[in-house]
Amino acid sequence: MTLSLFDQFMSPVYLGIPLMALSLALPWISPPKPTTLWLDGRLLTLQGHYINRFTQQIFQPINPAGHKWALLLASLMLFLITLNILGLLPYTFTPTTQLSLNLALAVPLWLTTVTIGLRNQPTHATGHLLPEGTPTPLIPVLVVIETTSLFIRPLALGVRLTANLTAGHLLIHLIATATFTLFPTMPTISLLTAALLILLTLLEVAVAMIQAYVFVLLLSLYLQENV
């Protein structure tokens, strides 16, 4: 039971070939692409409106020097949302349930924001490690605590995304198993469980979108501190 429960989080392999690359390529080919027509379709218009609203909300508190990150963070947002939602389809694999992938996205971007801060404003960037007015005996302790919290940020980004998606997939798997198991003996309870499963699936769609937004939002906050 334990093995079958967690088999869904194993990287898929077909004929000895890992399919992780295919899973990561789908978000880049699935969104609608701009056309040469005078009027865009409804889906393309909705996508453009969503990207514009997201970019305005994320970069409004950031000074113009950080606006060059708009394309990167908007692309990352669409990439994560597409991966998370496609992973809710039956017989699919969700790459964002892998901590290694999430850390591979979080660590370089976090490190880039820190490097920008140290290069452009080293005094302000290192000043976060020691709040103003700290008593002298507490200075070494606070420096260690703030440095540790700084290096934990990318780990927290990756673990948050992995844990939320993994928990949701496990709940869906358990409730779906209970629905099919109870149907022959207690069909009424099984129907109620199926209704709960539908509600949980809708909740997971919302969680998939919210977690992608939170991931990019926290990166923008780190950028705001260092730009």
N, C-alpha and C positions, 0 to 999 in steps of 0.2 A: 504493500500500500504506500509506504514511504517513497519507494523508488518511482512508482507510477505517478505519484503526486508531484514530484519534482522533475519528472522527465520533460515536461513542457518548457523548462528553462534551459535545457541543454541545446547547444548550438547544433542546428540541423546539418546533417551530412548525407549526400546522395552519391553513391558509387565512389565513396572515399573522398569526395570533393566537398569541402565546407561551403555552405550556402549563406554564410554571414554576409559576404560581399553582395549577393543578390538582394538580401534583405535591406542592406544599407543603400542600394541603388534605387529601390522602388520609390522612395520619397522624392527623388530628383526627376523622375519621369512621369509621376502620377499627377502633379498639379497642372492646371490648364496653362497653356502657353499663349503669349500675345500673338495676334494674327494681323494680317494686312487689311482686314475689313475696317470700314469706317466706325462701325459700332461693335463693341465687345459683347460677348455673351453674358448671361446673368451670372454664371459661375465665376467668370474672369472678373467681372465688375465687383462681385462680392469679395473676391480675393484681394483686389486692389484696394477696396475700401477698408478691409480688415488690416492690411499691411500699413496703410496710411495712418489709421487710428492708433495702431500699436506703436508705430515709430514716433508719433507725436507724444503719446503718453510716456514712453520710456525715456525719450531724450529731452523732454521739456525741462527737467531740472539740471541737465548736463550742459556745461558751457560749449560753445561752438567747436572748440578743439577736439571734443570727443564725438562729434557728429559723424566723423569718418567711419565710426564703428556701426553706423546704421545698417548698412548692407549686410555686414557679417551677422549681427544679432538678429535681424529680421529673417535672414536665411536659416539661422540656427533654430529660431522659433518655429518656422514652418517645417523644418526637418524633424524636430522632436515631436511636434503635434502629429505629423503624418505617421511617424514610426509608432507612436503610442496608440493611435486609433486603428491603424492596420493590424496591430498586434491583438486587438480585441476580436478580430474575425476568427471563425472556427478554423482549426488546422493551420494556424499561422504561428510565426515565431516573433517575439518582441525583443529586438536587440537591446532596448533600453532597460531590460531587466538584468543585464549583465553589468556588474560593477566595473569591470575593466573598461568597457566602452564609455560609460559615464565619466570615469576618471580621465580617460583619454581626451574627452571633450572639456572637462572642467579644469584640469591642471594647466594645460598650455595657455588657456584664456586667462585664468587667474594670474599665472606667472607673468603674462604679458602686461596686465594692468599694473602689477607691482613694479615691474621693470620700468614702465613709463613713468610712474610716480617717482622712483628713485633717480631716474635720469633728468626729468624736467624740474622737479621740486624736491630735492633730497631732504631738506630740512623739514618741510611739511609732512613728507611721507614717513620719516623716522619719528616725527613728533607724536604720531599716534601711539607709539610704544610706551610713552610716558605722559600721562595727563598732567596738565599744568596745576601747580600747587600741591603736588604729592609730597608727603613727609619724607625726609631723607632716609629713615630706616626702611621704608617700604619700597624704595626705588628699585633695588635688585629683584624683589619679588614681583612687582608689577611689570617690569620689563620681561621677565620670564613668562608671566601669564599672558601678556599681550602678544608676545612673539609666538607662543603656542597657539593662541586663538587665531592668529594670522595664518599659520601654516595648516590649521584644521579646516579653514574655509573650503578649499577644493574637495577635501574628503567629505565634508558635510553636504556639498552640492551633489556629489555622486551618490552618496548613501541615501540622501533624501529621495532622489528620483528612483533609485533602485528599490528601496523599501516600499514606497507607496504603490508602485506598479506591481511588485511581486505579491504584496498582500492582497491587492485587488484580484489578481489572477487566481490566487489560491482560494479566495472566497467564492469566486465564480465556479471554479472547479468543484469545490466541496458541495455547493448548493445544487449544481447541475447533477452531480452524482447522487445526492439525496433525492432529487426529483425523480430520476429514473428508477432508483431502488424502491421508493415508496409507492410508485404507480400501481404495481400489481396487487398490493395488499391494502393500501389506503389511498385510493384515487383522489379523494377530497383534499387530504393533506398534501398530496402531490401537486394538485392544481394551485393550492395556496403557495407552495414552495416555488412553483414555476412563476407565479406572479411576483414573488420576492426576487426571483432570478432576473426577471425583466427590469424591475426597478434598480437592482444592483448593477445591471449592465449599463443602464442610463447614467447611473452615478459614476461608473468607471469611465464613461466617455467624458464626463465633466472633469473627473480627476486627471485623465490623460491630458486634457487641454490646460488645466490649472497648473499641473506640475511642470509642463513645458514653459508656461508663462513665468512661474516662480524661478525656474532655473535661469532664464534670461534676465529676469528682473534683478536677481541677486548679482549677476555679473555686471549689470549696468550700475548697480550701487557701488560695487568695487571699482568700476571705472570712474565713477563720479568722485570717489575719494582721492584718486590719483591723477586726475586731469586738471 
